[in-house]
Amino acid sequence: MARTHLLGVYDDAVKAAAAAGGVRVRRLGTVTVYAPALDHDIDAALGPGVSPVRVFTLIGGVLGCIFGFALPIATVRDWPLITGGKPLLSIPPFLIIAYELTILLAALATVAGFLILGGLPRFRRSLLYDQRFSEDRWGVLVGCDAARADAVRAELARGAAEVRHAEA
């Protein structure tokens, strides 16, 4: 099916939140909200979500721990320094390196996940974005199937200052 985008422009955050919530509850399409400032009504209307950034953090932490043990073990095996009959592969001193690399790679993976999933950096501005959304207007962009466009338009029209077909 062909996809289309409809954009509703609102002069109030409550109206934008109601429209976004209505589209989400009726499962008419994917909702993106543009707002000049943070608004908790819009967050509530979009529904609870679990950030996938935490997966990046977990993967970074696990890889950091693996590398934190692998690096000193490989170093000791390549350049053995026998001191007083102590074992070469002793885990307690390696824990410090593993701990530090776990934190370092988890933090770097978290930042990378935030940037990747946030679509940053954006080198081109979206054609669907309106400059008024940075000033005093709220926008609700809905991507939907062409067959549902009329239902989406009716949902967005409730309280909207303007509803238009947006070209992607």
VMD Tcl script that builds the backbone (N, CA, C; Angstrom):
set m [mol new atoms 504]
animate dup $m
set s [atomselect $m all]
$s set {name element resname resid chain x y z} {
  {N N MET 1 A 0.832 -1.190 0.000}
  {CA C MET 1 A 0.000 0.000 0.000}
  {C C MET 1 A 0.871 1.245 0.000}
  {N N ALA 2 A 0.340 2.300 -0.567}
  {CA C ALA 2 A 1.073 3.559 -0.621}
  {C C ALA 2 A 0.998 4.266 0.720}
  {N N ARG 3 A 2.128 4.870 1.113}
  {CA C ARG 3 A 2.189 5.613 2.363}
  {C C ARG 3 A 1.978 7.082 2.059}
  {N N THR 4 A 1.340 7.754 2.989}
  {CA C THR 4 A 1.139 9.185 2.883}
  {C C THR 4 A 1.389 9.805 4.247}
  {N N HIS 5 A 1.628 11.096 4.263}
  {CA C HIS 5 A 1.874 11.811 5.515}
  {C C HIS 5 A 0.897 12.974 5.619}
  {N N LEU 6 A 0.300 13.115 6.786}
  {CA C LEU 6 A -0.582 14.237 7.069}
  {C C LEU 6 A -0.004 15.001 8.250}
  {N N LEU 7 A -0.046 16.311 8.163}
  {CA C LEU 7 A 0.527 17.166 9.191}
  {C C LEU 7 A -0.546 18.092 9.732}
  {N N GLY 8 A -0.747 18.023 11.040}
  {CA C GLY 8 A -1.675 18.920 11.712}
  {C C GLY 8 A -0.883 19.962 12.488}
  {N N VAL 9 A -1.266 21.225 12.347}
  {CA C VAL 9 A -0.599 22.327 13.043}
  {C C VAL 9 A -1.558 22.849 14.103}
  {N N TYR 10 A -1.054 22.968 15.343}
  {CA C TYR 10 A -1.895 23.346 16.480}
  {C C TYR 10 A -1.302 24.563 17.179}
  {N N ASP 11 A -2.191 25.366 17.767}
  {CA C ASP 11 A -1.728 26.534 18.508}
  {C C ASP 11 A -1.683 26.270 20.015}
  {N N ASP 12 A -1.967 25.035 20.420}
  {CA C ASP 12 A -1.995 24.688 21.836}
  {C C ASP 12 A -1.476 23.264 22.009}
  {N N ALA 13 A -0.689 23.048 23.055}
  {CA C ALA 13 A -0.115 21.721 23.303}
  {C C ALA 13 A -1.180 20.698 23.673}
  {N N VAL 14 A -2.228 21.132 24.356}
  {CA C VAL 14 A -3.286 20.197 24.768}
  {C C VAL 14 A -4.009 19.647 23.537}
  {N N LYS 15 A -4.268 20.499 22.564}
  {CA C LYS 15 A -4.929 20.045 21.333}
  {C C LYS 15 A -4.032 19.084 20.555}
  {N N ALA 16 A -2.746 19.396 20.498}
  {CA C ALA 16 A -1.803 18.519 19.803}
  {C C ALA 16 A -1.713 17.172 20.511}
  {N N ALA 17 A -1.698 17.193 21.825}
  {CA C ALA 17 A -1.637 15.947 22.598}
  {C C ALA 17 A -2.895 15.111 22.371}
  {N N ALA 18 A -4.047 15.756 22.314}
  {CA C ALA 18 A -5.296 15.024 22.085}
  {C C ALA 18 A -5.296 14.379 20.698}
  {N N ALA 19 A -4.819 15.117 19.701}
  {CA C ALA 19 A -4.777 14.561 18.341}
  {C C ALA 19 A -3.784 13.402 18.255}
  {N N ALA 20 A -2.610 13.567 18.834}
  {CA C ALA 20 A -1.603 12.497 18.799}
  {C C ALA 20 A -2.106 11.264 19.541}
  {N N GLY 21 A -2.742 11.480 20.686}
  {CA C GLY 21 A -3.287 10.355 21.450}
  {C C GLY 21 A -4.398 9.647 20.707}
  {N N GLY 22 A -5.259 10.418 20.043}
  {CA C GLY 22 A -6.352 9.822 19.280}
  {C C GLY 22 A -5.856 8.955 18.136}
  {N N VAL 23 A -4.856 9.441 17.417}
  {CA C VAL 23 A -4.293 8.660 16.308}
  {C C VAL 23 A -3.605 7.409 16.839}
  {N N ARG 24 A -2.881 7.552 17.955}
  {CA C ARG 24 A -2.161 6.402 18.523}
  {C C ARG 24 A -3.134 5.348 19.049}
  {N N VAL 25 A -4.171 5.782 19.761}
  {CA C VAL 25 A -5.131 4.836 20.337}
  {C C VAL 25 A -5.887 4.089 19.234}
  {N N ARG 26 A -6.236 4.790 18.182}
  {CA C ARG 26 A -6.968 4.147 17.075}
  {C C ARG 26 A -6.041 3.404 16.112}
  {N N ARG 27 A -4.737 3.486 16.344}
  {CA C ARG 27 A -3.727 2.811 15.523}
  {C C ARG 27 A -3.874 3.145 14.044}
  {N N LEU 28 A -3.948 4.424 13.767}
  {CA C LEU 28 A -4.123 4.863 12.391}
  {C C LEU 28 A -2.797 5.022 11.652}
  {N N GLY 29 A -1.713 5.183 12.364}
  {CA C GLY 29 A -0.416 5.356 11.725}
  {C C GLY 29 A 0.652 5.702 12.751}
  {N N THR 30 A 1.838 5.985 12.243}
  {CA C THR 30 A 2.946 6.358 13.115}
  {C C THR 30 A 2.891 7.855 13.396}
  {N N VAL 31 A 3.078 8.222 14.645}
  {CA C VAL 31 A 2.911 9.610 15.071}
  {C C VAL 31 A 4.263 10.209 15.432}
  {N N THR 32 A 4.528 11.396 14.906}
  {CA C THR 32 A 5.685 12.201 15.289}
  {C C THR 32 A 5.158 13.568 15.695}
  {N N VAL 33 A 5.602 14.053 16.847}
  {CA C VAL 33 A 5.130 15.343 17.333}
  {C C VAL 33 A 6.294 16.326 17.347}
  {N N TYR 34 A 6.064 17.508 16.802}
  {CA C TYR 34 A 7.023 18.601 16.838}
  {C C TYR 34 A 6.508 19.623 17.839}
  {N N ALA 35 A 7.371 20.034 18.766}
  {CA C ALA 35 A 6.939 20.965 19.802}
  {C C ALA 35 A 8.048 21.975 20.074}
  {N N PRO 36 A 7.670 23.213 20.417}
  {CA C PRO 36 A 8.691 24.224 20.733}
  {C C PRO 36 A 9.338 23.999 22.095}
  {N N ALA 37 A 8.683 23.250 22.960}
  {CA C ALA 37 A 9.219 22.976 24.298}
  {C C ALA 37 A 8.656 21.653 24.797}
  {N N LEU 38 A 9.301 21.105 25.814}
  {CA C LEU 38 A 8.848 19.857 26.409}
  {C C LEU 38 A 7.452 20.026 26.995}
  {N N ASP 39 A 6.605 19.043 26.768}
  {CA C ASP 39 A 5.260 19.074 27.317}
  {C C ASP 39 A 4.895 17.671 27.784}
  {N N HIS 40 A 4.509 17.544 29.045}
  {CA C HIS 40 A 4.210 16.233 29.602}
  {C C HIS 40 A 2.896 15.656 29.082}
  {N N ASP 41 A 1.973 16.505 28.665}
  {CA C ASP 41 A 0.726 16.001 28.078}
  {C C ASP 41 A 1.006 15.248 26.776}
  {N N ILE 42 A 1.925 15.772 25.992}
  {CA C ILE 42 A 2.279 15.107 24.735}
  {C C ILE 42 A 2.994 13.793 25.022}
  {N N ASP 43 A 3.886 13.796 26.000}
  {CA C ASP 43 A 4.558 12.551 26.378}
  {C C ASP 43 A 3.541 11.492 26.802}
  {N N ALA 44 A 2.573 11.899 27.589}
  {CA C ALA 44 A 1.549 10.957 28.049}
  {C C ALA 44 A 0.692 10.472 26.874}
  {N N ALA 45 A 0.394 11.360 25.930}
  {CA C ALA 45 A -0.437 10.982 24.788}
  {C C ALA 45 A 0.278 9.997 23.869}
  {N N LEU 46 A 1.578 10.117 23.764}
  {CA C LEU 46 A 2.334 9.204 22.909}
  {C C LEU 46 A 2.517 7.844 23.546}
  {N N GLY 47 A 2.208 7.750 24.826}
  {CA C GLY 47 A 2.245 6.461 25.499}
  {C C GLY 47 A 3.605 6.137 26.074}
  {N N PRO 48 A 3.597 5.230 27.023}
  {CA C PRO 48 A 4.870 4.849 27.632}
  {C C PRO 48 A 5.721 4.079 26.638}
  {N N GLY 49 A 6.972 4.340 26.704}
  {CA C GLY 49 A 7.887 3.642 25.819}
  {C C GLY 49 A 9.166 3.303 26.557}
  {N N VAL 50 A 9.770 2.235 26.150}
  {CA C VAL 50 A 11.037 1.831 26.734}
  {C C VAL 50 A 12.126 2.192 25.740}
  {N N SER 51 A 13.110 2.904 26.218}
  {CA C SER 51 A 14.179 3.360 25.341}
  {C C SER 51 A 15.061 2.194 24.910}
  {N N PRO 52 A 15.291 2.053 23.616}
  {CA C PRO 52 A 16.195 1.006 23.159}
  {C C PRO 52 A 17.660 1.344 23.390}
  {N N VAL 53 A 17.954 2.524 23.926}
  {CA C VAL 53 A 19.339 2.900 24.207}
  {C C VAL 53 A 19.941 1.958 25.245}
  {N N ARG 54 A 19.127 1.433 26.117}
  {CA C ARG 54 A 19.638 0.549 27.164}
  {C C ARG 54 A 20.276 -0.708 26.597}
  {N N VAL 55 A 19.858 -1.149 25.419}
  {CA C VAL 55 A 20.481 -2.298 24.777}
  {C C VAL 55 A 21.919 -1.959 24.378}
  {N N PHE 56 A 22.121 -0.741 23.869}
  {CA C PHE 56 A 23.470 -0.291 23.535}
  {C C PHE 56 A 24.351 -0.284 24.786}
  {N N THR 57 A 23.790 0.180 25.900}
  {CA C THR 57 A 24.541 0.218 27.148}
  {C C THR 57 A 24.934 -1.184 27.592}
  {N N LEU 58 A 24.008 -2.114 27.526}
  {CA C LEU 58 A 24.292 -3.495 27.922}
  {C C LEU 58 A 25.373 -4.109 27.039}
  {N N ILE 59 A 25.244 -3.953 25.742}
  {CA C ILE 59 A 26.228 -4.522 24.820}
  {C C ILE 59 A 27.597 -3.899 25.055}
  {N N GLY 60 A 27.642 -2.581 25.238}
  {CA C GLY 60 A 28.910 -1.911 25.523}
  {C C GLY 60 A 29.531 -2.389 26.820}
  {N N GLY 61 A 28.728 -2.586 27.847}
  {CA C GLY 61 A 29.234 -3.065 29.125}
  {C C GLY 61 A 29.770 -4.476 29.046}
  {N N VAL 62 A 29.049 -5.349 28.361}
  {CA C VAL 62 A 29.503 -6.739 28.225}
  {C C VAL 62 A 30.796 -6.801 27.412}
  {N N LEU 63 A 30.845 -6.044 26.305}
  {CA C LEU 63 A 32.074 -6.025 25.508}
  {C C LEU 63 A 33.234 -5.425 26.292}
  {N N GLY 64 A 32.959 -4.393 27.090}
  {CA C GLY 64 A 34.004 -3.799 27.922}
  {C C GLY 64 A 34.552 -4.787 28.926}
  {N N CYS 65 A 33.686 -5.563 29.532}
  {CA C CYS 65 A 34.124 -6.575 30.501}
  {C C CYS 65 A 34.950 -7.664 29.816}
  {N N ILE 66 A 34.502 -8.108 28.657}
  {CA C ILE 66 A 35.249 -9.129 27.915}
  {C C ILE 66 A 36.630 -8.604 27.531}
  {N N PHE 67 A 36.683 -7.405 26.969}
  {CA C PHE 67 A 37.968 -6.819 26.587}
  {C C PHE 67 A 38.829 -6.525 27.814}
  {N N GLY 68 A 38.183 -6.175 28.919}
  {CA C GLY 68 A 38.915 -5.889 30.151}
  {C C GLY 68 A 39.627 -7.102 30.706}
  {N N PHE 69 A 39.117 -8.276 30.465}
  {CA C PHE 69 A 39.824 -9.492 30.869}
  {C C PHE 69 A 40.751 -9.978 29.757}
  {N N ALA 70 A 40.336 -9.853 28.501}
  {CA C ALA 70 A 41.124 -10.359 27.383}
  {C C ALA 70 A 42.433 -9.592 27.213}
  {N N LEU 71 A 42.404 -8.279 27.402}
  {CA C LEU 71 A 43.603 -7.467 27.197}
  {C C LEU 71 A 44.734 -7.841 28.156}
  {N N PRO 72 A 44.532 -7.867 29.469}
  {CA C PRO 72 A 45.653 -8.243 30.335}
  {C C PRO 72 A 46.046 -9.722 30.212}
  {N N ILE 73 A 45.091 -10.593 29.938}
  {CA C ILE 73 A 45.433 -12.007 29.767}
  {C C ILE 73 A 46.322 -12.183 28.538}
  {N N ALA 74 A 45.958 -11.533 27.436}
  {CA C ALA 74 A 46.785 -11.624 26.230}
  {C C ALA 74 A 48.159 -11.008 26.460}
  {N N THR 75 A 48.213 -9.921 27.197}
  {CA C THR 75 A 49.496 -9.277 27.481}
  {C C THR 75 A 50.389 -10.187 28.323}
  {N N VAL 76 A 49.853 -10.799 29.350}
  {CA C VAL 76 A 50.623 -11.688 30.216}
  {C C VAL 76 A 51.098 -12.919 29.447}
  {N N ARG 77 A 50.274 -13.418 28.547}
  {CA C ARG 77 A 50.677 -14.611 27.788}
  {C C ARG 77 A 51.763 -14.282 26.774}
  {N N ASP 78 A 51.737 -13.072 26.201}
  {CA C ASP 78 A 52.767 -12.688 25.233}
  {C C ASP 78 A 54.093 -12.340 25.915}
  {N N TRP 79 A 54.038 -11.662 27.054}
  {CA C TRP 79 A 55.245 -11.247 27.762}
  {C C TRP 79 A 55.183 -11.721 29.215}
  {N N PRO 80 A 55.429 -12.997 29.444}
  {CA C PRO 80 A 55.349 -13.502 30.817}
  {C C PRO 80 A 56.485 -12.935 31.673}
  {N N LEU 81 A 56.126 -12.479 32.850}
  {CA C LEU 81 A 57.093 -11.958 33.807}
  {C C LEU 81 A 56.896 -12.750 35.096}
  {N N ILE 82 A 57.739 -13.735 35.282}
  {CA C ILE 82 A 57.605 -14.617 36.429}
  {C C ILE 82 A 58.222 -13.924 37.637}
  {N N THR 83 A 57.395 -13.685 38.654}
  {CA C THR 83 A 57.865 -13.008 39.864}
  {C C THR 83 A 57.527 -13.851 41.084}
  {N N GLY 84 A 58.538 -14.462 41.674}
  {CA C GLY 84 A 58.382 -15.171 42.934}
  {C C GLY 84 A 57.438 -16.345 42.887}
  {N N GLY 85 A 57.262 -16.974 41.755}
  {CA C GLY 85 A 56.420 -18.145 41.666}
  {C C GLY 85 A 54.928 -17.859 41.713}
  {N N LYS 86 A 54.528 -16.594 41.608}
  {CA C LYS 86 A 53.094 -16.245 41.611}
  {C C LYS 86 A 52.477 -16.645 40.272}
  {N N PRO 87 A 51.187 -16.965 40.256}
  {CA C PRO 87 A 50.567 -17.356 38.976}
  {C C PRO 87 A 50.511 -16.170 38.012}
  {N N LEU 88 A 50.719 -16.476 36.732}
  {CA C LEU 88 A 50.687 -15.417 35.722}
  {C C LEU 88 A 49.268 -14.899 35.494}
  {N N LEU 89 A 48.331 -15.801 35.420}
  {CA C LEU 89 A 46.939 -15.406 35.197}
  {C C LEU 89 A 46.229 -15.355 36.542}
  {N N SER 90 A 46.279 -14.208 37.152}
  {CA C SER 90 A 45.639 -13.995 38.443}
  {C C SER 90 A 44.475 -13.032 38.237}
  {N N ILE 91 A 43.288 -13.457 38.555}
  {CA C ILE 91 A 42.074 -12.695 38.254}
  {C C ILE 91 A 41.957 -11.386 39.050}
  {N N PRO 92 A 42.260 -11.320 40.352}
  {CA C PRO 92 A 42.029 -10.077 41.095}
  {C C PRO 92 A 42.644 -8.816 40.487}
  {N N PRO 93 A 43.885 -8.812 40.013}
  {CA C PRO 93 A 44.379 -7.572 39.414}
  {C C PRO 93 A 43.681 -7.236 38.092}
  {N N PHE 94 A 43.181 -8.259 37.394}
  {CA C PHE 94 A 42.514 -8.017 36.121}
  {C C PHE 94 A 41.118 -7.433 36.313}
  {N N LEU 95 A 40.563 -7.596 37.514}
  {CA C LEU 95 A 39.225 -7.058 37.786}
  {C C LEU 95 A 39.181 -5.547 37.642}
  {N N ILE 96 A 40.238 -4.871 38.035}
  {CA C ILE 96 A 40.271 -3.407 37.960}
  {C C ILE 96 A 40.179 -2.963 36.505}
  {N N ILE 97 A 40.966 -3.580 35.647}
  {CA C ILE 97 A 40.948 -3.214 34.230}
  {C C ILE 97 A 39.595 -3.556 33.609}
  {N N ALA 98 A 39.052 -4.715 33.957}
  {CA C ALA 98 A 37.749 -5.112 33.418}
  {C C ALA 98 A 36.653 -4.150 33.874}
  {N N TYR 99 A 36.713 -3.749 35.141}
  {CA C TYR 99 A 35.726 -2.813 35.680}
  {C C TYR 99 A 35.784 -1.480 34.937}
  {N N GLU 100 A 36.987 -0.951 34.767}
  {CA C GLU 100 A 37.141 0.342 34.095}
  {C C GLU 100 A 36.697 0.278 32.642}
  {N N LEU 101 A 37.068 -0.780 31.932}
  {CA C LEU 101 A 36.656 -0.890 30.533}
  {C C LEU 101 A 35.161 -1.154 30.396}
  {N N THR 102 A 34.570 -1.827 31.375}
  {CA C THR 102 A 33.118 -2.036 31.358}
  {C C THR 102 A 32.407 -0.695 31.412}
  {N N ILE 103 A 32.819 0.147 32.342}
  {CA C ILE 103 A 32.182 1.469 32.472}
  {C C ILE 103 A 32.458 2.330 31.248}
  {N N LEU 104 A 33.695 2.323 30.764}
  {CA C LEU 104 A 34.058 3.159 29.617}
  {C C LEU 104 A 33.271 2.779 28.370}
  {N N LEU 105 A 33.265 1.495 28.022}
  {CA C LEU 105 A 32.564 1.089 26.802}
  {C C LEU 105 A 31.046 1.182 26.947}
  {N N ALA 106 A 30.521 0.976 28.149}
  {CA C ALA 106 A 29.074 1.150 28.350}
  {C C ALA 106 A 28.691 2.613 28.146}
  {N N ALA 107 A 29.498 3.528 28.668}
  {CA C ALA 107 A 29.201 4.954 28.502}
  {C C ALA 107 A 29.319 5.375 27.042}
  {N N LEU 108 A 30.362 4.929 26.358}
  {CA C LEU 108 A 30.526 5.286 24.945}
  {C C LEU 108 A 29.414 4.681 24.084}
  {N N ALA 109 A 29.010 3.454 24.390}
  {CA C ALA 109 A 27.920 2.820 23.638}
  {C C ALA 109 A 26.596 3.535 23.893}
  {N N THR 110 A 26.391 4.020 25.111}
  {CA C THR 110 A 25.171 4.769 25.418}
  {C C THR 110 A 25.101 6.055 24.603}
  {N N VAL 111 A 26.200 6.772 24.538}
  {CA C VAL 111 A 26.230 8.006 23.738}
  {C C VAL 111 A 26.018 7.681 22.264}
  {N N ALA 112 A 26.675 6.631 21.777}
  {CA C ALA 112 A 26.505 6.233 20.382}
  {C C ALA 112 A 25.056 5.826 20.100}
  {N N GLY 113 A 24.445 5.066 21.016}
  {CA C GLY 113 A 23.045 4.663 20.843}
  {C C GLY 113 A 22.109 5.848 20.825}
  {N N PHE 114 A 22.367 6.821 21.708}
  {CA C PHE 114 A 21.545 8.027 21.735}
  {C C PHE 114 A 21.644 8.765 20.405}
  {N N LEU 115 A 22.841 8.903 19.874}
  {CA C LEU 115 A 23.020 9.628 18.619}
  {C C LEU 115 A 22.425 8.858 17.438}
  {N N ILE 116 A 22.650 7.559 17.392}
  {CA C ILE 116 A 22.148 6.752 16.270}
  {C C ILE 116 A 20.626 6.712 16.269}
  {N N LEU 117 A 20.029 6.399 17.421}
  {CA C LEU 117 A 18.570 6.284 17.480}
  {C C LEU 117 A 17.869 7.631 17.399}
  {N N GLY 118 A 18.571 8.686 17.766}
  {CA C GLY 118 A 18.003 10.022 17.647}
  {C C GLY 118 A 18.150 10.601 16.248}
  {N N GLY 119 A 18.842 9.883 15.382}
  {CA C GLY 119 A 19.033 10.360 14.014}
  {C C GLY 119 A 19.970 11.545 13.945}
  {N N LEU 120 A 20.911 11.617 14.869}
  {CA C LEU 120 A 21.828 12.753 14.913}
  {C C LEU 120 A 23.188 12.337 14.389}
  {N N PRO 121 A 23.915 13.183 13.792}
  {CA C PRO 121 A 23.546 14.540 13.414}
  {C C PRO 121 A 22.672 14.541 12.167}
  {N N ARG 122 A 21.840 15.531 12.068}
  {CA C ARG 122 A 20.993 15.670 10.883}
  {C C ARG 122 A 21.652 16.678 9.960}
  {N N PHE 123 A 22.036 16.199 8.813}
  {CA C PHE 123 A 22.706 17.066 7.855}
  {C C PHE 123 A 21.703 17.799 6.973}
  {N N ARG 124 A 20.514 17.242 6.831}
  {CA C ARG 124 A 19.467 17.891 6.053}
  {C C ARG 124 A 18.227 18.027 6.914}
  {N N ARG 125 A 17.580 19.160 6.817}
  {CA C ARG 125 A 16.330 19.345 7.537}
  {C C ARG 125 A 15.221 18.600 6.816}
  {N N SER 126 A 14.331 18.001 7.588}
  {CA C SER 126 A 13.220 17.260 7.016}
  {C C SER 126 A 12.322 18.198 6.218}
  {N N LEU 127 A 11.847 17.720 5.084}
  {CA C LEU 127 A 10.928 18.514 4.271}
  {C C LEU 127 A 9.578 18.675 4.956}
  {N N LEU 128 A 9.303 17.833 5.937}
  {CA C LEU 128 A 8.018 17.864 6.621}
  {C C LEU 128 A 8.016 18.854 7.789}
  {N N TYR 129 A 9.170 19.372 8.155}
  {CA C TYR 129 A 9.276 20.255 9.315}
  {C C TYR 129 A 8.897 21.680 8.915}
  {N N ASP 130 A 8.175 22.343 9.810}
  {CA C ASP 130 A 7.766 23.728 9.599}
  {C C ASP 130 A 8.473 24.586 10.646}
  {N N GLN 131 A 9.009 25.707 10.245}
  {CA C GLN 131 A 9.764 26.581 11.143}
  {C C GLN 131 A 8.925 27.056 12.332}
  {N N ARG 132 A 7.618 27.101 12.180}
  {CA C ARG 132 A 6.748 27.555 13.277}
  {C C ARG 132 A 6.813 26.624 14.484}
  {N N PHE 133 A 7.244 25.368 14.285}
  {CA C PHE 133 A 7.315 24.421 15.398}
  {C C PHE 133 A 8.438 24.757 16.364}
  {N N SER 134 A 9.326 25.643 15.968}
  {CA C SER 134 A 10.379 26.111 16.870}
  {C C SER 134 A 9.982 27.400 17.574}
  {N N GLU 135 A 8.851 27.958 17.216}
  {CA C GLU 135 A 8.450 29.242 17.774}
  {C C GLU 135 A 7.246 29.104 18.704}
  {N N ASP 136 A 6.057 28.918 18.129}
  {CA C ASP 136 A 4.856 28.943 18.967}
  {C C ASP 136 A 3.770 27.962 18.527}
  {N N ARG 137 A 4.092 26.999 17.688}
  {CA C ARG 137 A 3.107 26.043 17.194}
  {C C ARG 137 A 3.562 24.618 17.494}
  {N N TRP 138 A 2.607 23.711 17.522}
  {CA C TRP 138 A 2.868 22.297 17.722}
  {C C TRP 138 A 2.425 21.577 16.467}
  {N N GLY 139 A 3.153 20.567 16.071}
  {CA C GLY 139 A 2.812 19.812 14.880}
  {C C GLY 139 A 2.681 18.335 15.188}
  {N N VAL 140 A 1.687 17.715 14.567}
  {CA C VAL 140 A 1.498 16.270 14.686}
  {C C VAL 140 A 1.571 15.709 13.275}
  {N N LEU 141 A 2.627 14.942 13.030}
  {CA C LEU 141 A 2.840 14.326 11.724}
  {C C LEU 141 A 2.464 12.853 11.831}
  {N N VAL 142 A 1.600 12.415 10.934}
  {CA C VAL 142 A 1.147 11.022 10.943}
  {C C VAL 142 A 1.480 10.394 9.600}
  {N N GLY 143 A 2.257 9.315 9.648}
  {CA C GLY 143 A 2.519 8.520 8.457}
  {C C GLY 143 A 1.543 7.361 8.457}
  {N N CYS 144 A 0.766 7.226 7.394}
  {CA C CYS 144 A -0.273 6.193 7.368}
  {C C CYS 144 A -0.450 5.662 5.956}
  {N N ASP 145 A -1.223 4.590 5.850}
  {CA C ASP 145 A -1.584 4.058 4.546}
  {C C ASP 145 A -2.560 5.034 3.891}
  {N N ALA 146 A -2.542 5.079 2.570}
  {CA C ALA 146 A -3.426 5.990 1.839}
  {C C ALA 146 A -4.895 5.695 2.121}
  {N N ALA 147 A -5.220 4.443 2.426}
  {CA C ALA 147 A -6.611 4.078 2.694}
  {C C ALA 147 A -7.107 4.684 4.008}
  {N N ARG 148 A -6.209 4.951 4.934}
  {CA C ARG 148 A -6.607 5.505 6.223}
  {C C ARG 148 A -6.458 7.021 6.285}
  {N N ALA 149 A -6.096 7.653 5.202}
  {CA C ALA 149 A -5.819 9.093 5.203}
  {C C ALA 149 A -7.033 9.914 5.633}
  {N N ASP 150 A -8.222 9.532 5.210}
  {CA C ASP 150 A -9.414 10.301 5.583}
  {C C ASP 150 A -9.682 10.213 7.084}
  {N N ALA 151 A -9.507 9.035 7.669}
  {CA C ALA 151 A -9.711 8.878 9.115}
  {C C ALA 151 A -8.666 9.672 9.896}
  {N N VAL 152 A -7.442 9.663 9.410}
  {CA C VAL 152 A -6.382 10.431 10.075}
  {C C VAL 152 A -6.665 11.924 9.956}
  {N N ARG 153 A -7.084 12.365 8.770}
  {CA C ARG 153 A -7.397 13.779 8.568}
  {C C ARG 153 A -8.523 14.221 9.508}
  {N N ALA 154 A -9.537 13.376 9.682}
  {CA C ALA 154 A -10.641 13.718 10.587}
  {C C ALA 154 A -10.163 13.797 12.032}
  {N N GLU 155 A -9.266 12.896 12.409}
  {CA C GLU 155 A -8.738 12.914 13.788}
  {C C GLU 155 A -7.866 14.142 14.023}
  {N N LEU 156 A -7.054 14.494 13.046}
  {CA C LEU 156 A -6.174 15.658 13.192}
  {C C LEU 156 A -6.948 16.970 13.138}
  {N N ALA 157 A -8.070 16.984 12.441}
  {CA C ALA 157 A -8.831 18.219 12.259}
  {C C ALA 157 A -9.470 18.722 13.550}
  {N N ARG 158 A -9.600 17.865 14.554}
  {CA C ARG 158 A -10.188 18.286 15.825}
  {C C ARG 158 A -9.245 19.246 16.544}
  {N N GLY 159 A -9.551 20.505 16.471}
  {CA C GLY 159 A -8.761 21.508 17.166}
  {C C GLY 159 A -7.556 22.017 16.406}
  {N N ALA 160 A -7.343 21.568 15.177}
  {CA C ALA 160 A -6.159 21.980 14.419}
  {C C ALA 160 A -6.395 23.319 13.742}
  {N N ALA 161 A -5.358 24.127 13.717}
  {CA C ALA 161 A -5.409 25.374 12.975}
  {C C ALA 161 A -5.282 25.096 11.481}
  {N N GLU 162 A -4.608 23.987 11.175}
  {CA C GLU 162 A -4.366 23.656 9.765}
  {C C GLU 162 A -4.026 22.163 9.683}
  {N N VAL 163 A -4.565 21.503 8.667}
  {CA C VAL 163 A -4.205 20.112 8.373}
  {C C VAL 163 A -3.865 20.065 6.900}
  {N N ARG 164 A -2.703 19.511 6.611}
  {CA C ARG 164 A -2.307 19.454 5.200}
  {C C ARG 164 A -1.614 18.133 4.896}
  {N N HIS 165 A -1.620 17.824 3.627}
  {CA C HIS 165 A -0.914 16.644 3.129}
  {C C HIS 165 A 0.557 17.043 3.052}
  {N N ALA 166 A 1.412 16.263 3.660}
  {CA C ALA 166 A 2.841 16.574 3.677}
  {C C ALA 166 A 3.582 15.640 2.745}
  {N N GLU 167 A 4.356 16.201 1.869}
  {CA C GLU 167 A 5.153 15.400 0.930}
  {C C GLU 167 A 6.447 14.996 1.611}
  {N N ALA 168 A 6.751 13.702 1.549}
  {CA C ALA 168 A 7.979 13.205 2.206}
  {C C ALA 168 A 9.188 13.453 1.343}
}
mol reanalyze $m
mol bondsrecalc $m
mol representation Tube
mol addrep $m
